[in-house]
Amino acid sequence: MTRTAIIILTSFLLSSCRTGLNIKKSGVKYFDKNFSETVYNSAFKVKGHRYGSPSLLGLLEIHDEITDSVSIKFSDNYELILTYKNKNTLKTKTFKGQFSEKGYYEIFLRNESKEIPPLFPAIFASYNIN
């Protein structure tokens, strides 16, 4: 009886972990340094409205900007360049990042850590990564 319960519990725990994204690998198109596009600033589809509808600029911590579209492109040295219009002013924001091996572009907006190295860094540490 206990062996059956352990097997059922183990199989349930191993099979219940899954992402909410149902995108087939054949439908994924990774972008490279030649990517250039103008996109809407608002989200197309939001799953769960707990935090509202995030904007592209809001996700990149550019707040208090009112715009409908954002132009995205990469420079020759792999910097992400965002260009948007805010109150009749054209603004450009540049982010330094890198392409990962899996095809993603990684940007660290915040990467701060506070710790006391010689005295239990796992207990007395604080990390702020976005």
C-alpha positions in Angstrom: 0.0 0.0 0.0 2.7 2.5 1.0 4.8 1.5 -2.0 1.9 2.2 -4.4 1.3 5.6 -2.7 5.0 6.5 -3.1 5.0 5.5 -6.8 1.8 7.5 -7.4 3.1 10.6 -5.5 6.5 10.4 -7.3 4.9 10.1 -10.7 2.5 13.0 -10.0 5.3 15.3 -8.8 7.5 14.5 -11.8 4.7 14.9 -14.4 3.1 18.1 -12.9 6.0 20.4 -13.7 5.4 22.0 -17.1 5.6 25.4 -18.6 2.4 27.3 -19.5 3.7 28.1 -23.0 2.5 25.6 -25.6 4.8 26.7 -28.5 6.2 23.9 -30.6 9.9 24.1 -31.3 9.2 24.3 -35.0 7.2 27.5 -34.4 10.0 29.3 -32.6 12.0 31.7 -34.6 15.1 33.0 -32.8 16.4 36.4 -33.7 20.0 37.4 -34.3 21.9 40.7 -34.7 20.1 41.3 -38.0 16.7 41.5 -36.3 14.9 44.8 -36.8 11.2 45.4 -36.1 8.6 47.9 -34.9 6.2 46.3 -32.3 3.3 47.5 -30.1 4.3 48.6 -26.6 1.3 46.7 -25.0 1.0 43.0 -24.5 -0.9 40.9 -27.1 -2.2 38.3 -24.7 -2.0 38.2 -20.9 -2.5 35.0 -19.0 -3.7 35.8 -15.5 -4.4 39.5 -14.8 -2.8 39.6 -11.4 -0.2 42.2 -12.4 -2.2 43.9 -15.2 -1.1 44.1 -18.8 2.7 44.7 -18.9 4.2 47.0 -21.6 7.5 46.3 -23.3 9.0 49.5 -21.9 7.7 48.6 -18.5 9.4 45.2 -18.6 12.7 46.9 -19.4 12.1 49.4 -16.4 11.4 52.4 -18.6 8.5 53.9 -16.7 6.3 57.0 -17.3 6.7 56.8 -21.1 3.5 57.0 -23.1 3.9 55.5 -26.6 2.1 53.0 -28.8 5.0 51.4 -30.7 8.7 50.7 -30.1 11.3 50.1 -32.7 13.8 47.3 -31.9 17.1 46.6 -33.6 20.7 45.5 -32.7 23.9 47.3 -33.3 27.0 45.7 -34.8 28.4 45.1 -31.3 25.2 43.2 -30.2 23.7 46.1 -28.2 19.9 46.3 -28.1 18.6 49.6 -29.4 15.0 50.7 -28.5 13.6 53.8 -30.3 10.2 55.2 -29.3 8.3 58.5 -29.5 7.3 60.2 -26.2 5.3 63.5 -26.4 6.7 64.4 -29.8 10.2 63.6 -28.8 12.1 60.7 -30.3 14.0 58.8 -27.6 16.6 56.0 -27.9 17.6 53.6 -25.2 20.5 51.2 -25.5 21.0 48.0 -23.5 24.1 45.9 -23.3 23.5 42.1 -23.5 24.5 38.9 -25.2 23.0 36.1 -27.2 22.8 32.9 -25.3 23.5 29.5 -26.7 19.8 28.7 -26.7 19.0 31.6 -29.0 17.8 34.1 -26.4 19.1 37.7 -25.9 20.0 38.2 -22.2 19.9 41.6 -20.5 20.7 42.1 -16.8 18.9 45.3 -15.8 19.9 44.8 -12.1 22.4 42.3 -10.8 23.2 43.3 -7.2 24.2 41.2 -4.3 24.8 42.0 -0.7 26.5 39.3 1.4 29.0 38.8 4.2 31.4 36.4 2.5 33.3 34.8 5.3 30.2 34.4 7.6 27.5 32.1 6.1 26.9 33.8 2.7 23.9 31.5 2.1 22.1 32.7 5.2 23.1 36.4 5.3 22.9 37.2 1.6 20.5 39.3 -0.5 20.3 39.2 -4.3 18.4 41.6 -6.6 18.5 40.3 -10.2 16.2 41.4 -13.0 
